[in-house]
Amino acid sequence: MSIFGKIKDAIFGRKAKAQPAPQAQGQAQAQRPGQGQAQPPGQGQAMPQMTPAQPADVDVDAILAQAATEKGEKLNYKSSIVDLMKLLDLDSSLDNRKELATELGYTGDKDGSAEMNIWLHKAVMRKLEENGGKVSADLKD
């Protein structure tokens, strides 16, 4: 799996874990004999609401803030790619950041410079937003 994929899964997966799957209408009701057999919609049987997780509902700011609270460490995840990766329990080594830089199309020197790390953080936030996450300006700057 790509490094960005791991970041995205760590954030979007936290949302999925935080929200229980919605029950289909009438699912908790006991069925009487003869019920539950295939009937066209509107014929006395409620259609289950099968709603896949909507990535647009992922509030990246709230998830990261909650993770920071749970972690208990002071991490500057709002501007540091290293701290963001640490917050998500991902390997923040230079090798992984170089790989992430390659994945996201960074064309500068991959030497772990502040310039590369700042670019990476902004690129990750932009990609999270492109993938349906809600990212505040606070995290994008």
Phi, psi and omega in degrees: 000144180293160178295315178299321178302322178292320178296311181299314180297322180295324181277307183293329178292329177295324178293316181298321180289329184284339183243123176291152179295135179291140178277145177292146181301129178082358183294326183280349181281143177288142179270142175268160178306136179092346178272162177089356178278151183302123176224149176297151179305143179085003182254046175089002181231128179283137176281132178296142178270099180266097183247113177292157178302130181265110181301333180297344180274003183274108178272096185301317180302310183295320181294317180292321178297318178296317179297321179295320178297315181294323183292321178078000177263154175273103180240137180269058185292343182286343178221349183252122178294325179297312180292324176300314180294320177298317180302324182269009180059040177248153179293117182259020182299160179301321179300316179292322178292325175296316178298317178298318179300318178296314179303319187269359174088026178290132184252356179279186177293134180262064185252007180081016181295163176300321179302314179296316183294321177295316179300316181299314181300313180296319180294320178297316180296320178298316180293323177298318179294319178298334181266013174104000178280150174264116184238124181285162177300329179303323180273340182272343182274000000 
